[in-house]
């Protein structure tokens, strides 16, 4: 047993496990296990070593090289930035049911947001009244909020400098599918779209200020490299 004597939680004893050496580890919940079990066993609990020798264990690492971290509880901004710097291709899946108000706030922020171009699913939402957006809008990695909905997740995929963020619903089944296999078209589209996000946002913002877009970068397509929601 090892003593747990933190500043915010009640002091207690815990079992000494194999992940004790990972400073980023948190107690695994049923929510964690349910998510990890969506992926092959060989993709779970993948060990990475830092230059200083410290060991970190990714929840899931896909065949395309994405590390998926399932974050159940609050995470300090400095730790979040450290993980994003360490794992070069990181996707967060964040529990959005920790606080009862989070689901209502996020969906309301999206509904009241500004549709981006002619794609009604992508909206510029403002974070003033949404705790999840305030906590996570500073991240540079793709973030998917799990609000407990069977059919969808909510993708926070870009931010602006004025307190707003680009948010869209994303099918839960497609998220799992595109990260389980390297062979699907969805997997390739996900990689391409994530890489294109900064360019697409800059293009949209620039044209929005100057003149109407001739070709909306977020418009759903039937083919091509643009991501289809």
Secondary structure, DSSP 4 states (H G I P E B T S, - for coil): -EEE--SSS--EEE---TTTT-TT-----HHHHHHHTTS-GGGEEEEEE-TTS-EEEEEEE-TTS-EEEEE-S---HHHHHHHHHHSSSEEEEEES-SSHHHHHHHHHHHHTSEEETTEEEEEEEE-TT-HHHHHHTT-SSEEEEE-S-SSEEEEEEEE-TTSEEEEEEEEHHHHHHHHH-SSSHHHHHHHHHHHHHHHHHHHHHHHHHHS--SS-TTS--SSSSS---
